[in-house]
């Protein structure tokens, strides 16, 4: 079964389920000790029909992009959708640093274009300088689509002011427990403004399976708690997800999320009554108190 696709009015389409790569090849410094395992995981994901692969220049100090490049080497590039991100340190250098960062990512990924290029955080450098680089990358064909990560709605509006190209995506932590994106209206904002919200960490470090509500619904649908949790995420308009998966067994379990739907009353129950909902992300808070005028 192919991965279902969601489409924006702008024409951009993305699979509802992609592969995240954070911690493959190190956290913020390179770790080459398990390279073979991660390359195999990327190849396995592609073999299971996954075409969207998400990474970032800061993951593993750039080594994760290298692993992605090796993992996709034997696959027709046109069949894949590669997302990567320019990090805070690069953006701090303004226009020239962003252009150099994109070039470095291309070399590590061993590709000549990036399907979706994200600002990993709101930049410390003037946003107009950073967006000027994003505009030039788009005009040169190096980048096909632009987006952001860990942005508030206000900051998306600010970034959009400095580009003629559509900011197509905002990538944030979002799952049954981490609800800051919904509570602050960010999910609704993306839905109303023809943007994808890409949910990272959709299984909240694996603790979701212990919830009684998930166990009950898993029994009802003859699914696993993880499958129910992921189904809740991707059932929402404009929302897609990118779990990190290195185990073939976990990947196959996650793909069991696809091809069925939660009943509306169960969606509402999970949305409204799931216990211990976090109003602020415990991993990457969006920081509304630091918003800038739009």
Secondary structure as the mmCIF struct_conf table of DSSP 4:
data_model
#
loop_
_struct_conf.conf_type_id
_struct_conf.id
_struct_conf.beg_label_comp_id
_struct_conf.beg_label_asym_id
_struct_conf.beg_label_seq_id
_struct_conf.end_label_comp_id
_struct_conf.end_label_asym_id
_struct_conf.end_label_seq_id
HELX_LH_PP_P HELX_LH_PP_P1 UNK A 2 UNK A 4
STRN STRN1 UNK A 5 UNK A 7
TURN_TY1_P TURN_TY1_P1 UNK A 9 UNK A 10
BEND BEND1 UNK A 11 UNK A 11
STRN STRN2 UNK A 13 UNK A 15
BEND BEND2 UNK A 16 UNK A 16
STRN STRN3 UNK A 17 UNK A 17
STRN STRN4 UNK A 19 UNK A 20
TURN_TY1_P TURN_TY1_P2 UNK A 22 UNK A 22
STRN STRN5 UNK A 23 UNK A 23
TURN_TY1_P TURN_TY1_P3 UNK A 24 UNK A 25
STRN STRN6 UNK A 26 UNK A 26
BEND BEND3 UNK A 27 UNK A 29
TURN_TY1_P TURN_TY1_P4 UNK A 33 UNK A 34
HELX_RH_AL_P HELX_RH_AL_P1 UNK A 35 UNK A 47
TURN_TY1_P TURN_TY1_P5 UNK A 48 UNK A 49
STRN STRN7 UNK A 52 UNK A 54
TURN_TY1_P TURN_TY1_P6 UNK A 57 UNK A 58
HELX_RH_3T_P HELX_RH_3T_P1 UNK A 59 UNK A 62
HELX_RH_AL_P HELX_RH_AL_P2 UNK A 63 UNK A 71
TURN_TY1_P TURN_TY1_P7 UNK A 72 UNK A 74
BEND BEND4 UNK A 75 UNK A 75
HELX_RH_3T_P HELX_RH_3T_P2 UNK A 77 UNK A 79
STRN STRN8 UNK A 81 UNK A 86
HELX_RH_AL_P HELX_RH_AL_P3 UNK A 88 UNK A 92
TURN_TY1_P TURN_TY1_P8 UNK A 93 UNK A 93
HELX_RH_AL_P HELX_RH_AL_P4 UNK A 94 UNK A 109
TURN_TY1_P TURN_TY1_P9 UNK A 110 UNK A 110
BEND BEND5 UNK A 112 UNK A 112
STRN STRN9 UNK A 114 UNK A 114
BEND BEND6 UNK A 115 UNK A 115
STRN STRN10 UNK A 116 UNK A 119
BEND BEND7 UNK A 120 UNK A 121
BEND BEND8 UNK A 124 UNK A 125
HELX_RH_AL_P HELX_RH_AL_P5 UNK A 127 UNK A 139
TURN_TY1_P TURN_TY1_P10 UNK A 140 UNK A 141
BEND BEND9 UNK A 142 UNK A 142
STRN STRN11 UNK A 143 UNK A 143
BEND BEND10 UNK A 144 UNK A 144
STRN STRN12 UNK A 146 UNK A 149
BEND BEND11 UNK A 150 UNK A 150
HELX_RH_AL_P HELX_RH_AL_P6 UNK A 153 UNK A 160
TURN_TY1_P TURN_TY1_P11 UNK A 161 UNK A 162
BEND BEND12 UNK A 164 UNK A 165
STRN STRN13 UNK A 167 UNK A 173
BEND BEND13 UNK A 175 UNK A 177
STRN STRN14 UNK A 178 UNK A 178
HELX_RH_AL_P HELX_RH_AL_P7 UNK A 180 UNK A 183
TURN_TY1_P TURN_TY1_P12 UNK A 184 UNK A 185
HELX_RH_AL_P HELX_RH_AL_P8 UNK A 186 UNK A 192
TURN_TY1_P TURN_TY1_P13 UNK A 193 UNK A 194
STRN STRN15 UNK A 196 UNK A 200
BEND BEND14 UNK A 201 UNK A 201
TURN_TY1_P TURN_TY1_P14 UNK A 202 UNK A 203
HELX_RH_3T_P HELX_RH_3T_P3 UNK A 204 UNK A 206
TURN_TY1_P TURN_TY1_P15 UNK A 207 UNK A 207
HELX_RH_3T_P HELX_RH_3T_P4 UNK A 208 UNK A 210
HELX_RH_AL_P HELX_RH_AL_P9 UNK A 212 UNK A 221
TURN_TY1_P TURN_TY1_P16 UNK A 222 UNK A 222
HELX_RH_AL_P HELX_RH_AL_P10 UNK A 225 UNK A 234
TURN_TY1_P TURN_TY1_P17 UNK A 235 UNK A 235
BEND BEND15 UNK A 236 UNK A 236
TURN_TY1_P TURN_TY1_P18 UNK A 237 UNK A 238
STRN STRN16 UNK A 239 UNK A 241
STRN STRN17 UNK A 244 UNK A 244
HELX_RH_AL_P HELX_RH_AL_P11 UNK A 248 UNK A 255
TURN_TY1_P TURN_TY1_P19 UNK A 256 UNK A 257
BEND BEND16 UNK A 258 UNK A 259
HELX_RH_AL_P HELX_RH_AL_P12 UNK A 264 UNK A 273
BEND BEND17 UNK A 275 UNK A 276
STRN STRN18 UNK A 278 UNK A 278
BEND BEND18 UNK A 279 UNK A 280
BEND BEND19 UNK A 282 UNK A 284
HELX_RH_3T_P HELX_RH_3T_P5 UNK A 288 UNK A 290
#
